[in-house]
Amino acid sequence: MKRLLSLDFMRGFIMVLLALESTGLFEHLLKANETNFLNSFFLQFFHHPWNGLHFWDLIQPGFMFMAGVAMAYSLHKQKQEGMAWNKSFLKILKRCGWLFFWGVLDYAVRPKGLSFELWDVLTQLSFTTLIAFLVFEWKISHQILFSIGLLLLTECLYRFTQVPGFDQAFVDQHNFGNYMDTILMNKINKGGWVAINCIPTAVHTIAGAIIGKIFLEGKADIIKKLLLAAVACLIIGYGLDIIGLTPIIKKIATSSFTIVSLGWCILGLSGCYWWIDILNHKRYLVFFTVVGMNSLFIYLFFEIVASRWFNEYIYKISNGVISIFSTHQTFNQIISSLVIFSLEWGMCYFLYKKKIFFKI
């Protein structure tokens, strides 16, 4: 089974962006360019406030989509080795359990004490992975119909559940997703995120698994089929928003957002597959691969360790050294962010060279 190098690149690319974001780099770059034409460009590295789509809104869908593609390859390998379905199920159940655990742990420690929250991408992924596995052996047409059903279910939940105070389908803090958070966690996310995003975004992981199977089958015209699927998703997703039927809202993963972000994910993978796996351009892949191969480790590191201690510690050292040259504070912050990222990348490179890979 030939390794899908474009998958390694995309996973690494996403993790590099997340690592850079965790250092505060994008905030510093936005601040440094707040009065010039680059301001609009750097705004793309932040979530859209509500109705709309920025580049950064595609990161989590890409993460879940890549997980689906990787799952297809993993299950194919297990099948070749003669592993029974029930054993594969127990393995995926264990993986989902660990994803849920680490996702809850990520947000568990707050300044005021312990907290139980279900908004982390790993927690969401634990659900979408399990759903994608359970329908993996279905015909592709049946999986597509099931995915449409998940989107229709989401539409119905938001539109037709008339809970007092939470009966405004697409209004922040007053929608069904917010209501479910009060049931599940007894709180509402001030930023507008909701836990039941895992229902519609399961479509990303299911779609990734479908495309993984298509790659494994090695049929002709793969790129053409993927491009047609991507264009169809983009037209439908943007169309639903333009005609005013369902707005594109990342924070509650509306059906239009789920479809349009899937289109971009498929388009991105198609381009990478054509450039890397077909045209065989492999230069500079290692920079991203060393991060992608230990995506779980680096994610938990910058989410739990770096955000609570490492970043501040390294920033003070770096800023103290750079300040000797009397440079602008914003410049110092940018350099400090790059130093933090370089150290994190170095850790991943060390693990890569030692062939140490953290998996669950």
PyMOL commands that set and color helices and strands:
alter all, ss='L'
color gray80, all
select helices_A, chain A and resi 5-22+25-32+38-43+55-80+85-106+121-134+140-160+176-184+195-198+202-217+222-242+255-278+285-292+295-325+329-353
alter helices_A, ss='H'
color red, helices_A
select strands_A, chain A and resi 109-110+113-114
alter strands_A, ss='S'
color yellow, strands_A
deselect
rebuild
show_as cartoon
